[in-house]
Amino acid sequence: MGSSKKESTSESLIIARSAELVDQFLDAIWMERGLSKNTLGAYRADLMTLARSLAETGKAIDGADKADLLSFIAKRVESGAKPRSTARQLSSFRRFFRYIMREGNRSTDPTADIEMPRIGRSLPKSLSEDQVDSLLNAPNTDEPLGHRDRAMLELLYATGLRVSELINLKQMQINFNQGVLRIVGKGDRERLIPLGEESQRWLKEFINGPRMEILLERQTDYLFPTRRGDRMTRQAFWHIIKRYAEKAGVRQKMSPHSLRHAFATHLLNRGADLRVVQMLLGHSDLSTTQIYTHVARERLKDLHGEHHPRG
C-alpha cells in the first residue's frame, strides 16, 4: 500500500513538471504567433496526454526518446485513433520538442525521424447556389429572431467569415459608407471584406428594428445578440444552421463552416483570383486556400459530364 502511494506521488510530481514545461511552451508560441485559445487548448491536450503516458514509466515529457513516442503512437492507433488525429498529435510534439531544443533543454529532437501518417486530403463539401438560396430563405423574417438569423446567414455567405468571427462581430466593425467589414482574425491579422448590397440591406434592416426588439432595454456591443442580450455561442449557431438546413430540405451533411466553404467555392467557380479569395478568407498560407480549387474543379467536372455532349 505504501509503495503504491509513493509511486502515485512520484507520478504526480513528474506530471506537474511536464505541465510546467508545456505551459511555458504555450506561453512562448502564443507570444510569437498569437494563436487562438482553441489551437492552444488542442496543443495542451495532445502534450498532456503524452505526459501522463510517459509519467507511468517515470519520465517527464522533456526526457522522451523516439522509442517512447513510437510506443505512444502505436497504442493510440491500436485503440482506434485515426491517421488525421495521430498526425495532429505528432505535429504538436514536433513543435514542442523544437521549442525545448531552442531553449537549450535538450540537444536532439525525438520526432525528427518519425514520418507523418498518410492521410487523404479532406475536401470541404460545398453547397450548390440553389441550396444556399434555400437555406437563406428558411428563417421566418417576420419574427425578430428569424430576421437576425437571416442577416447572420446572409453575412456569412457574403463574406466567408469564420463562425467565431461572426458571433464576436460588433457594430463598430461595419462601415456602411465604404461598404466594408473590418475583421481581426487568427494571429491578430486584420482584413477588410467588401459587403454586397444584399447583405448590407439585411444588416441595416436588422439593426434599425429587430435587433432593438430582441434587446428591449438591454445593451450589448455584439451585433447579433440572443434573446437574453448575450453573445451567441458557436454551439447555438450550429443548432440554428442545422435547423434551417432541415427546413430548407438540404440533405447534405452540414458543418458550421458550410457557408464559408460555399463562399470560397462559388467565387472560384465564377472566376475569382485565388489570392483574392485567400485575402477574403484570412488565410495566412495560400496552400490552405488551394483546397477550394479542388472543390471548384470537381464541380466543373460534374457540370461538364452532365451537360457536354461528350461528357
N, C-alpha and C positions, 0 to 999 in steps of 0.2 A: 504493500500500500504506500509506504514512504517513498520507495523507488519510483513508483508511478507518478506520485505528486511532484517529485523532483524533476522527472522528465518533462512533465507538463509545464512546470515553471521555466525550465530551460527553453522549451519551445516558444513560450510566450515572450521571453526576452529576445530570442532570435527574430521572431516576427516583428517585435517592436523596433528592433534595429533596422530591419528591412523596410518597415513602413516609413521610418525617418528618412532613409535614402530615397525611397520612392517619392516622398513629399518634396524633398529637395530638388529632385529631377523635374517634378511637375511645376514647381515654382520657377525653375530656370527656363523651361520651354514656354511657359505662359508669358514670361517677360520677353523672351526672344521673338515669339511668333504670334502672341495674342490669340491662342486657341480658345475655342468655345468651352463652356463648362461641360457640355456633353462629351466632347472629344477628350478632355482631361479626365473625366469620370471613366471613360472607356479604357484609357491608359492605366488608370489606377486599378481598375477591376482586373485587368489582364495581369498586371505585375504582382498584385497581392495574391492572386490565385497561385501564381508560380511561387511566391514567397512562402505561402502556407505549405505547399507541397515540399519545398526544399527544407523547411524547418523540421519536418518529420525525420529527415536524415541528418539533422544537426548543422545545416548550412544556412547562412544568411544569403540573401539574393546576390550580393556582390561577389560571393565565392563560388557561384555556379560555373560548371565547365560544360563543354559541348555534350558530354555523355548525359549530364543531368537534364539538359534541355531536350535532347532526343528522347530520353525516357519519359519526360513530362508530356511531350507531344504525342508519343506513342500511346500513352494511357488515355489521353484525350480522344484520339482517333478511335481507339478500341471502345470507348464509351459512347461513340456516335457523333463526335464533333465533325462538322462539315469542313471541307477544304477552305472555304472563304473565312470561317471563324478561326481556323488554325493559322491562316495567312495573316489575319489581323493581329492575332496574338504575337506571332513571330515578328511582325513589324514593330509592335510595342517593345518587345525585348531588345531588338536591334537598336532602336533609338535610345533605350535606357543604357545599354552597355557602352554605346559610343559616348554617351554623356559621362559615365563614370571613368572611362578611359581618359577623356579630355580633362577631367578633374584630377587625374593622377591616382585614382583609387585602384587601378589595375592596368596591366600592360597589354593584355590580349582581349580580343572580342570573341566570346564563345559562339556567337551566332554567325561568324564570318563565313564558315564553310557549310552552313545549313541552307539547303535550297528551299525556296518558297514552293508550297504545293501548287500544282497546276489547277487553275480554276477557269471555268468558261466565262466569257465576257457576258455580263448581265445587262441586257438591253432594257431600258425602261419601256413599259407598254404605253404607247401613246393613244389618246382618244382621237377619233376622227373629228372633223369640223362639225359634222351633224350631231355627233354625241355631245360635243361641247355645247352646242346650241340648246340641246335638250336639257342638259344639266343646268345651264344658266337660266332657263325658263322655268325650272322646277319650283323655286321658292314662291310663296304667295306674297306678292309685294304690296297687297292691301294692308298687311299687318306690319307693324314696326320692325319686329324681329325678322320677318321674311324679307323686308326691304334691306335690312342690314346684311342678311346672308347673300342677297343678290349682289349688293355692292361689293362684298368681300370676294365673291366668285368672279365678278367682272374684273376686279382689280388684279386678282391672281392671274387670270388668263391674259390680261392686257400687259402685264409687267414681268411675269415669270418669277415673282417673289418666292422666297422660301416661306414656309408656313410660319416659322419662328419670326421672320421679318414682318409678316402680315399682322400677327396678333400683337406685336410690340409697336406697331405703327402709331405715330402721334400726329395730330392735326397739323402741327407746325412743319412737318416734313413734306407737306404738299404745297406746291406753288402753282396755283391755277393760272396766274398771269403768264408764266412761262410754260405752263403745261408739262411740268416735270415733278418727279418724286425723288426725294433725296434719301438714300438708304446707306446706312453704315453696316456692312455685313461682316463676314468672317475675317478675322485678323484686323479688325477696325478699318477695313478698306471702304472708302466712300465711293458711291456711284450715283449718277443721275439717270433716271429712267423716264423716257417720254410717256406721257399719258394720252391715250387716244380720246376722241370726242365722246365715245360711248361710255367709257369708264369715268370720264370727268362728269358727265351728266348724272350718272348713278350716284357718284360721290357727293356732288353738290346737293342733289335731292335728299340724300340720306342725312347730310349734315344740317340742312335747313329745316328738317321736320322730324322724321322717325327717330333720329339719334336723341333729340330732346325728349321725345315721348318715352323712350327707353330709360333715360336717366332721371326724368322728373326733376326733382330739386338737387339731385346729386351732381358732383363734379368729378371729372377724370380727364387726364391728358390723353388717354388712349382713344384712338379713333373709333374702334369697334367694341363698345362695352357690352357686358352681359346685362341681364335684367337686374342683377344685384349692383350694377355700377362698377363691377370689377373688370380686369383684363381677362379676355378669354384664354383658356388653356389650349395647348396643342391637342389634347385628348378630346376636348369638347368640340373643337373644329373638325376633327377627324370623324366624330359621330355625325356632325352636320353633313359632311361630304357624303358619307355612306347613305344617310337617309335620303338625300336628294338624288343620288345615283339610282337608288332603288325606285324612287318615284318617277324618275325620268326613263326608266327601263334600260339603263345602261348595265348590261350583263357583265361587261369586262371587269376583271379584278381591279379595284381602285387602290390608290395609295394617297397619303396626304400631299404628295408632290405631283399627282396626276396632271393638274392644270399647268404646273411648271414645265413638265415634260411636253405637254401639248403646245405650250407657248413656243418652246425651242424648236420642236419638230415642224410645226406649221410655218414658222418663219423660214426655216431652211428649205422646206418644200416649195415655198414661194420665191426662192432665190436670194434670201438674205446671206450676207457675208458671214463666214464662220467667226471671224474675230469680233464682229459687231455683236453677235449672239453671245460670245464669251463675255464681253463687257457688260451686256444687259443682265446676264445671269450672275455676274460677280465671281466667275471662276478665275483663280489666280493662274491656272495652268491650262493651256489650250487643249492638251490631251484629254482633260476632263470633259470639255465641250464636244470633242470629236466623236464621242459615243453617239451623239444625236445625229451625226451624218450617217451612221449605220442604220439608225431607225428610219431616217428620211429615205435612204437608199432602198430599204426593204419595202417601204410604202410605194415608191416609184416602180419597183419591180412588180408589185401586186397590180398596180394600175396598168402597167404595160401588158401584163399577162391577161388582164381582164378585157382590155379594150383594143389591143393591137391585133390585126388580122393574123399575124404570125406569132402571137404572144404565147 
